[in-house]
């Protein structure tokens, strides 16, 4: 006879407690404990242990041939995945409500005529999905649609149709009868994901899951969900901007430094193949407080515009605000300017913005951040045909950055006349093949003389 007991499970981290408590001692979140009924089957010692068909193998016995990746007919998505979708892999896509997750996976399902895709939706009816497909102007008969939330019924339809790709929207709506708890709970999410993963590995059919996120921006459900899957993709963007960024948080088959850029339109998501032209603002005249940075995300170089505003502090404490750039690094650069270059910015309000709604972590943006701040503080415009690429250290030196030739080539392709880099980037590199003018600076003081 099975034993039934009641436990309280944290919906954020999966910690268990015998009674309800307000604050989780594991993740320090409030009001996340939900009552769940746990049923445990008694163990039967008379039943022999089942022997697996697999056996240990030596390295020399294992085939090392590369997996043939599945082309998803999307250059941006293929780049983020590492070149395509690996057979038998499980991909988890997370993002805020309305960001475009369902639109992205529906385009994947409808734009692959060579693969029979089973699209399982637990949030929308089949007629709603059909209306969205018609709005996007895509008609794919190779895509099978299923409106189902039961895991047992879903596995039955998967086994009967033998698809080449399975898409589940979303994993929080799935439930199994083996667990007596509501859909979206820690146990349900963990069990449903594990069953789909077991199917993916045994049949070599890739599975794409859509996951909800919590108020902090992290994937909802137990943390083990991210450990189970092979790839975690974060779909992010601002509702006020058209651009959407697909970023790999975890990838067992590729790099996690790649990003894919999409543009949300009335007919769905459009791939942005040249983000530099969209992220750079076009001005008829030179304006103070702006500078262009040559940055790299993954293997893709592109140029972004850094905007700064420096004004006198109205209140006693100066304000420091940053959008798309690390606020602590901005404070460090302001301290370097005050200590090493003699600019008194301690009593000034400083506001910084990366145009286009992007979040940049590349240290090569430091040089353009300093130039935009100095340009706003002195009210002298930086030449719009000049861009910058260099990291600034605490001693005021301008440090070299990696893959400088790709940054220079991107600036030259977009028509810039000059690029300012660190003088230490000259070692071992030949810049004679570039037609763009290259200026060198070793310290922040040298940069000030070069600009003003």
C-alpha positions in Angstrom: 0.0 0.0 0.0 1.4 3.4 -1.0 2.2 6.0 1.7 0.8 9.5 1.3 2.1 12.5 3.2 1.8 16.3 2.9 4.8 18.5 2.4 5.4 22.2 1.5 7.6 22.8 -1.5 9.3 26.1 -2.4 8.3 27.0 -6.0 11.5 28.9 -6.5 14.2 26.5 -5.5 12.5 23.2 -4.7 13.3 23.1 -1.0 11.0 21.0 1.2 9.6 21.7 4.7 7.2 19.8 6.9 5.0 22.9 7.5 4.3 26.2 5.9 6.9 29.0 6.5 6.9 32.5 5.1 10.5 32.9 4.1 12.4 30.1 2.4 15.7 29.4 4.2 17.4 28.2 1.0 16.7 31.0 -1.5 15.4 33.7 1.0 12.2 34.2 -1.1 8.9 35.1 0.6 5.6 33.3 0.2 6.9 30.6 -2.2 5.9 27.5 -0.2 2.9 25.6 -1.6 1.4 22.4 -0.2 1.9 19.3 -2.2 0.8 15.7 -1.7 3.6 13.2 -2.0 2.9 9.5 -2.6 5.6 7.0 -2.1 5.3 3.4 -3.3 6.6 0.8 -0.9 9.7 -1.0 -2.1 9.4 -4.7 -2.8 12.7 -6.6 -1.9 11.6 -9.7 -3.8 11.6 -7.9 -7.2 15.1 -8.2 -8.7 16.9 -5.1 -9.9 16.5 -4.4 -13.6 19.7 -4.8 -15.5 20.4 -2.1 -18.1 21.4 -2.9 -21.7 24.3 -0.4 -21.6 27.8 -1.3 -20.5 30.9 0.8 -19.8 33.1 1.6 -22.8 36.7 2.7 -23.2 37.5 6.0 -24.9 38.9 4.1 -27.9 35.6 2.3 -28.4 33.5 5.4 -28.6 32.9 7.0 -32.0 34.1 10.6 -32.1 32.4 11.7 -35.3 30.6 15.0 -35.1 26.8 15.1 -34.8 25.0 16.3 -37.9 23.2 19.4 -36.9 19.6 20.3 -38.0 19.3 23.5 -40.0 16.5 25.6 -38.6 16.5 28.0 -41.5 17.4 30.9 -39.2 20.9 32.2 -39.3 20.5 34.0 -36.0 19.1 31.0 -34.1 21.6 28.6 -35.7 24.5 30.9 -34.6 23.2 31.0 -31.0 22.8 27.2 -30.9 26.4 26.7 -32.2 25.6 25.9 -35.8 22.2 24.2 -35.6 20.1 21.9 -33.5 21.7 18.7 -32.3 19.5 15.5 -32.6 18.4 14.3 -29.2 19.1 17.6 -27.5 16.7 19.6 -25.3 16.5 23.4 -25.6 14.8 25.6 -23.0 13.7 29.1 -24.2 12.8 31.6 -21.4 11.6 35.2 -21.5 9.1 37.7 -20.3 5.4 37.5 -21.3 4.8 39.0 -24.7 8.4 39.1 -25.7 7.9 36.7 -28.7 8.7 33.2 -27.5 5.7 31.5 -29.0 6.2 33.5 -32.2 9.8 32.3 -32.4 9.1 28.6 -32.0 6.1 28.8 -34.3 8.3 30.2 -37.0 10.7 27.4 -36.4 7.9 24.8 -36.8 6.5 26.3 -40.0 9.7 27.3 -41.8 11.2 23.8 -41.8 9.6 21.8 -44.7 12.0 18.9 -44.4 11.1 18.1 -40.7 7.7 17.0 -39.4 7.2 19.1 -36.3 4.8 18.4 -33.5 3.8 21.7 -31.8 2.1 21.0 -28.5 0.4 24.1 -27.0 -1.1 24.2 -23.5 -1.8 27.9 -23.5 -3.5 28.6 -26.8 -6.2 26.9 -28.9 -5.5 25.5 -32.3 -7.5 28.3 -34.0 -5.4 31.0 -32.2 -2.2 29.4 -33.5 -3.7 29.2 -37.0 -4.6 32.9 -36.8 -1.1 33.9 -35.8 0.4 31.8 -38.6 -1.9 33.5 -41.2 -0.9 36.9 -39.8 2.8 35.9 -40.3 2.0 34.7 -43.8 3.4 31.2 -43.3 1.6 28.0 -44.2 3.4 24.8 -43.2 1.5 21.5 -43.7 4.4 19.5 -42.3 3.6 21.0 -38.8 1.2 19.0 -36.6 -0.6 21.0 -33.9 -1.8 19.5 -30.7 -3.7 21.2 -27.8 -2.8 19.1 -24.8 -1.6 19.5 -21.2 -1.5 15.8 -20.0 2.0 14.3 -20.2 0.6 10.8 -20.8 -1.6 11.8 -23.7 1.3 13.9 -25.1 3.7 10.9 -25.1 1.0 8.8 -26.8 0.7 11.3 -29.6 4.4 11.6 -29.9 4.9 7.9 -30.3 2.1 7.6 -32.8 3.2 10.5 -35.1 7.0 10.0 -34.9 7.9 13.6 -35.4 11.4 15.0 -36.3 11.0 17.9 -33.8 8.9 18.3 -30.7 8.0 21.8 -29.4 6.2 22.2 -26.0 4.6 25.6 -25.2 4.9 25.7 -22.2 6.5 23.2 -19.8 4.7 24.9 -16.9 1.3 23.9 -18.3 2.1 20.2 -18.5 1.1 17.8 -15.8 1.4 14.0 -15.1 -1.1 11.8 -13.1 1.8 10.3 -11.2 2.1 13.4 -9.0 -0.8 14.8 -7.1 -0.1 18.5 -7.4 -1.2 21.3 -9.7 0.5 22.1 -13.0 3.5 24.4 -12.7 4.6 23.1 -9.4 8.1 22.0 -8.7 7.3 18.3 -8.9 5.2 18.5 -12.0 7.8 20.6 -13.9 10.7 18.3 -12.9 8.8 15.0 -13.7 7.5 16.2 -17.1 10.9 17.6 -18.2 12.6 14.4 -17.1 10.2 12.3 -19.1 10.6 14.4 -22.3 14.4 14.3 -21.9 14.3 10.5 -21.6 12.3 10.4 -24.9 14.7 12.8 -26.6 17.8 10.8 -25.7 16.3 7.4 -26.6 14.8 8.5 -30.0 17.4 11.2 -31.0 14.5 13.6 -31.6 15.2 17.2 -30.4 12.8 18.8 -28.0 12.3 22.6 -27.6 10.6 23.8 -24.4 9.2 27.2 -23.5 9.6 28.2 -19.9 8.1 31.1 -17.9 10.2 33.4 -15.8 9.6 34.9 -12.3 9.6 38.5 -11.3 13.4 38.5 -10.9 13.9 37.5 -14.6 15.0 34.0 -13.8 13.4 30.8 -15.2 10.5 29.8 -13.0 10.4 26.4 -11.4 13.1 24.3 -9.8 16.8 25.1 -10.6 17.2 21.4 -11.6 15.2 22.3 -14.8 18.2 24.3 -16.1 20.5 21.4 -15.2 18.4 18.8 -17.0 18.3 20.5 -20.4 21.2 20.8 -22.8 20.7 24.4 -23.8 19.1 27.4 -22.1 18.3 30.4 -24.3 17.1 33.7 -22.8 14.9 35.8 -25.1 15.1 39.4 -23.9 14.2 42.9 -25.0 12.4 46.0 -24.1 8.7 46.5 -24.8 9.5 50.1 -26.0 12.0 48.8 -28.6 11.5 46.7 -31.7 14.6 44.6 -31.1 14.8 41.2 -29.4 18.0 39.5 -28.3 18.4 35.8 -28.1 21.2 35.0 -25.7 22.6 31.5 -24.8 22.9 31.1 -21.0 24.0 27.5 -21.1 25.0 25.5 -24.2 26.6 22.0 -24.1 27.1 22.1 -27.9 28.5 25.6 -28.5 29.6 28.9 -27.1 27.5 30.9 -24.6 28.9 34.2 -25.8 26.8 34.3 -29.0 23.7 36.5 -29.4 21.0 36.6 -32.1 19.2 39.9 -32.9 15.6 39.9 -34.1 13.2 42.7 -35.0 9.5 42.3 -33.9 7.2 43.2 -36.8 3.6 42.8 -37.6 4.4 39.6 -39.6 6.6 38.1 -36.9 10.2 38.2 -36.0 12.7 39.4 -38.7 16.4 38.5 -38.4 18.7 41.5 -38.2 21.8 40.5 -40.2 23.6 43.9 -39.8 22.8 45.3 -36.4 25.3 48.1 -36.7 23.2 50.1 -39.1 20.2 49.9 -36.9 21.9 50.6 -33.6 23.7 53.7 -34.8 21.7 56.9 -34.6 21.9 59.1 -37.7 22.4 62.8 -36.9 22.5 65.6 -39.4 25.0 67.4 -37.2 27.6 66.6 -34.6 26.1 66.6 -31.1 28.0 66.6 -27.8 27.8 63.6 -25.4 27.8 60.8 -28.0 30.6 58.4 -29.1 30.6 55.2 -31.1 32.1 52.0 -29.8 33.3 49.0 -31.8 32.2 46.0 -29.7 32.0 42.2 -30.2 29.5 39.7 -28.9 30.6 36.1 -29.6 32.0 36.1 -33.1 29.9 39.1 -34.3 31.4 42.6 -34.4 29.1 45.6 -34.4 29.1 49.2 -33.5 26.9 50.9 -30.9 26.3 54.5 -29.9 27.1 55.5 -26.3 25.2 58.6 -25.1 26.1 60.5 -21.9 24.7 63.6 -20.2 26.7 65.4 -17.5 25.0 68.3 -15.6 25.4 70.1 -12.3 23.8 68.3 -9.4 20.7 70.1 -8.2 20.6 68.2 -4.9 23.4 67.5 -2.5 24.2 63.9 -3.7 25.1 63.6 -7.4 23.1 61.0 -9.4 24.6 58.2 -11.3 22.4 56.4 -13.8 23.2 53.8 -16.4 21.1 52.0 -19.0 22.7 49.0 -20.8 26.0 49.5 -19.0 27.3 48.3 -15.7 26.7 51.0 -13.1 29.7 50.0 -11.0 32.0 50.1 -14.0 30.7 53.6 -14.7 31.6 54.7 -11.2 35.1 53.3 -11.7 35.6 55.2 -15.0 34.4 58.4 -13.3 36.9 57.9 -10.6 39.7 57.3 -13.1 38.7 60.5 -14.9 38.9 62.5 -11.7 42.1 61.0 -10.4 44.1 60.5 -13.5 42.8 63.2 -15.9 41.9 66.0 -13.4 38.3 66.3 -14.3 36.1 67.3 -11.3 33.0 65.1 -11.8 32.3 64.4 -8.1 29.6 67.2 -8.0 28.1 66.4 -11.4 25.1 64.2 -12.3 26.1 61.6 -14.9 23.6 59.7 -17.0 24.7 57.0 -19.5 22.7 55.1 -22.1 23.5 52.5 -24.7 21.4 53.3 -27.8 19.0 50.7 -29.1 18.2 49.0 -25.7 21.2 46.7 -25.8 23.2 45.5 -22.7 26.9 45.6 -23.3 29.4 43.7 -21.2 32.4 44.1 -23.5 35.2 46.1 -21.7 36.2 47.6 -25.1 33.3 50.1 -24.6 35.2 51.9 -21.8 37.0 54.2 -24.2 33.7 55.4 -25.9 32.1 55.8 -22.4 34.9 58.1 -21.3 34.8 60.1 -24.6 31.0 60.6 -24.4 31.3 61.8 -20.8 34.1 64.2 -21.6 32.2 65.4 -24.7 29.1 66.2 -22.6 31.1 67.8 -19.8 33.1 70.1 -22.1 30.1 70.5 -24.5 32.4 69.7 -27.4 31.1 67.2 -30.0 33.2 64.2 -31.0 33.6 63.8 -34.7 30.9 61.5 -36.0 33.3 59.8 -38.3 35.5 58.5 -35.4 34.8 55.4 -33.3 36.7 53.9 -30.3 37.7 50.5 -29.0 39.8 50.1 -25.8 39.6 49.1 -22.2 40.5 51.6 -19.4 42.5 50.4 -16.4 42.5 51.9 -12.9 45.9 53.5 -13.5 44.5 55.5 -16.4 46.2 53.4 -19.1 44.3 52.3 -22.2 44.6 48.5 -22.4 44.5 46.4 -25.6 41.4 44.4 -26.5 41.0 41.1 -28.3 40.2 40.7 -32.0 41.0 44.3 -32.9 41.2 43.6 -36.6 37.6 42.5 -36.8 36.5 45.7 -35.0 38.6 47.8 -37.4 37.1 46.0 -40.4 33.6 46.6 -39.2 34.2 50.3 -38.6 35.7 50.6 -42.1 32.8 48.7 -43.7 30.3 51.2 -42.1 32.2 54.2 -43.5 34.1 55.6 -40.5 37.2 57.6 -41.3 39.1 56.9 -38.1 39.3 54.6 -35.1 41.1 55.2 -31.8 42.6 52.1 -30.2 45.2 51.3 -27.5 48.8 51.7 -28.6 49.6 48.3 -27.2 47.5 46.7 -29.9 50.2 47.5 -32.5 52.4 44.5 -31.4 52.4 41.7 -33.9 49.6 43.0 -36.1 49.7 44.5 -39.6 47.2 47.3 -40.1 48.5 48.4 -43.5 45.6 46.6 -45.3 43.0 48.9 -43.8 42.1 52.2 -45.5 40.6 53.6 -42.3 42.8 56.0 -40.2 44.0 54.4 -37.0 45.0 56.6 -34.0 46.7 55.3 -30.9 46.5 56.3 -27.2 48.3 54.9 -24.2 46.6 56.9 -21.4 43.5 58.8 -20.7 45.4 62.1 -20.8 46.6 61.2 -24.3 43.0 60.7 -25.3 42.0 64.1 -24.0 44.7 65.8 -26.1 43.6 63.8 -29.1 40.0 64.7 -28.8 40.0 68.3 -27.6 
